[in-house]
Amino acid sequence: MVNSKKVVRKTTTTPAGSAEDKKASAVFGDLGKLVEKFKLPGIDIAAILDSQRKDMEALAEANKQAYEGIKALAQRRNEILQETLSEWQQAMKDAAGKDAMTKRADMAKKGMQQAIANFQELADMEAQSRSKAWKVVQDRFQENLANLQKLLQPK
């Protein structure tokens, strides 16, 4: 039994092109200029810096995925709590009467089934969130391995 009421929370997220992104670009740009002064032969400094930048971007994306997952999980948990409290309030209104024991037993059974379904839903959401964040890191790791293999190829 899913209630159609949604809990809306106001959150702040960091938009693409934010001050943090500009600072990171400036840091990598400054680092690139510094390293270019040394002109090491056979080393592609730009490629190394680009790789490091991509690593940082992947970590930032993984962090964003984890944050969004946790936020969605907390929101759904709050929705479930509100639904449960609403159902309990309704059950208390129906607690008196000649069929009260039967109604309580049915409500307890339904409540237990709903609790199990809710726990499963939250566990699935958590696993999916973790999987999305980890996939970003795994993809970047695979990219790094492919780049390393290219570098190790005899010329």
C-alpha positions as CSV (number, residue, x, y, z in Angstrom):
1,M,0.0,0.0,0.0
2,V,1.9,3.1,-1.2
3,N,0.8,6.5,-0.2
4,S,0.9,9.1,-3.1
5,K,2.1,11.8,-0.8
6,K,5.7,12.8,-1.5
7,V,8.2,14.4,0.9
8,V,10.0,17.2,-0.8
9,R,13.2,18.4,0.7
10,K,15.1,21.4,-0.4
11,T,18.7,20.6,-1.1
12,T,21.6,22.3,-2.7
13,T,23.7,20.6,-5.2
14,T,26.8,21.8,-7.0
15,P,26.0,22.6,-10.7
16,A,28.5,21.7,-13.4
17,G,30.8,24.6,-14.1
18,S,30.7,25.6,-10.4
19,A,33.4,27.5,-8.5
20,E,34.9,24.2,-7.4
21,D,35.2,23.0,-11.0
22,K,36.9,26.3,-12.0
23,K,39.3,26.0,-9.0
24,A,40.2,22.4,-10.0
25,S,40.8,23.5,-13.6
26,A,43.0,26.4,-12.5
27,V,45.0,24.1,-10.2
28,F,45.6,21.5,-13.0
29,G,46.4,24.4,-15.5
30,D,48.9,25.9,-13.1
31,L,50.5,22.5,-12.4
32,G,50.8,21.9,-16.1
33,K,52.6,25.2,-16.6
34,L,55.0,24.4,-13.8
35,V,55.8,20.9,-15.0
36,E,56.3,22.1,-18.6
37,K,59.1,24.3,-17.4
38,F,61.1,21.1,-16.7
39,K,60.5,19.6,-20.2
40,L,61.2,15.9,-19.4
41,P,62.0,14.0,-22.5
42,G,59.7,11.1,-23.4
43,I,57.0,12.0,-20.9
44,D,53.7,13.5,-22.0
45,I,52.9,15.8,-19.2
46,A,49.7,16.9,-20.8
47,A,48.5,13.3,-20.9
48,I,49.4,12.7,-17.3
49,L,47.6,15.8,-16.1
50,D,44.6,14.9,-18.3
51,S,44.5,11.5,-16.7
52,Q,44.7,12.9,-13.2
53,R,41.9,15.4,-14.0
54,K,39.7,12.5,-15.3
55,D,40.5,10.6,-12.1
56,M,39.3,13.6,-10.0
57,E,36.2,13.9,-12.2
58,A,35.4,10.2,-11.7
59,L,35.7,10.5,-8.0
60,A,33.5,13.6,-7.9
61,E,30.9,11.8,-10.0
62,A,31.1,8.7,-7.8
63,N,30.6,11.0,-4.8
64,K,27.6,12.7,-6.5
65,Q,26.1,9.3,-7.2
66,A,26.6,8.1,-3.6
67,Y,25.1,11.4,-2.3
68,E,22.0,11.2,-4.6
69,G,21.5,7.6,-3.6
70,I,21.7,8.4,0.1
71,K,19.3,11.3,-0.3
72,A,16.8,9.1,-2.2
73,L,17.1,6.4,0.4
74,A,16.5,8.9,3.3
75,Q,13.5,10.4,1.4
76,R,12.0,7.0,0.8
77,R,12.6,5.9,4.4
78,N,10.8,9.1,5.6
79,E,7.9,8.4,3.2
80,I,7.6,4.8,4.6
81,L,7.6,6.2,8.2
82,Q,4.8,8.6,7.4
83,E,2.8,5.9,5.7
84,T,3.3,3.6,8.6
85,L,2.3,6.2,11.1
86,S,-0.8,7.1,9.1
87,E,-1.8,3.4,9.0
88,W,-1.3,3.1,12.7
89,Q,-3.5,6.1,13.4
90,Q,-6.2,4.5,11.2
91,A,-5.8,1.2,13.1
92,M,-6.2,2.9,16.4
93,K,-9.4,4.5,15.3
94,D,-10.7,1.0,14.3
95,A,-9.5,-0.6,17.5
96,A,-12.9,-0.6,19.2
97,G,-15.8,-2.7,18.2
98,K,-16.9,-6.3,18.1
99,D,-14.4,-7.3,15.3
100,A,-11.5,-5.6,17.0
101,M,-9.4,-8.7,17.6
102,T,-9.8,-9.9,14.1
103,K,-8.9,-6.5,12.7
104,R,-5.9,-6.3,14.9
105,A,-4.6,-9.7,13.8
106,D,-5.2,-8.7,10.1
107,M,-3.5,-5.4,10.6
108,A,-0.5,-7.0,12.4
109,K,-0.1,-9.5,9.6
110,K,-0.4,-6.8,6.9
111,G,2.0,-4.6,8.9
112,M,4.6,-7.3,9.1
113,Q,4.3,-8.1,5.4
114,Q,4.6,-4.4,4.5
115,A,7.6,-3.9,6.8
116,I,9.4,-6.8,5.1
117,A,8.6,-5.3,1.7
118,N,9.8,-1.9,2.8
119,F,13.1,-3.3,4.2
120,Q,13.6,-5.1,0.9
121,E,12.9,-1.9,-1.1
122,L,15.3,0.1,1.0
123,A,18.0,-2.6,0.7
124,D,17.5,-2.7,-3.1
125,M,17.8,1.1,-3.3
126,E,21.0,1.1,-1.2
127,A,22.5,-1.7,-3.3
128,Q,21.6,0.1,-6.5
129,S,23.1,3.4,-5.3
130,R,26.3,1.7,-4.2
131,S,26.5,0.0,-7.5
132,K,26.1,3.2,-9.5
133,A,28.8,5.0,-7.5
134,W,31.2,2.0,-7.7
135,K,30.6,1.7,-11.5
136,V,32.0,5.2,-12.1
137,V,35.2,4.3,-10.2
138,Q,35.5,0.9,-12.0
139,D,35.0,2.5,-15.4
140,R,37.8,5.0,-14.7
141,F,40.0,2.2,-13.4
142,Q,39.5,0.3,-16.6
143,E,40.4,3.4,-18.6
144,N,43.6,3.8,-16.6
145,L,44.5,0.1,-17.2
146,A,43.9,0.5,-20.9
147,N,46.1,3.6,-21.0
148,L,48.8,1.9,-19.0
149,Q,48.8,-1.1,-21.5
150,K,49.2,1.4,-24.4
151,L,52.2,3.0,-22.6
152,L,53.8,-0.3,-22.0
153,Q,53.6,-1.5,-25.6
154,P,57.0,-1.6,-27.3
155,K,57.4,1.1,-29.9
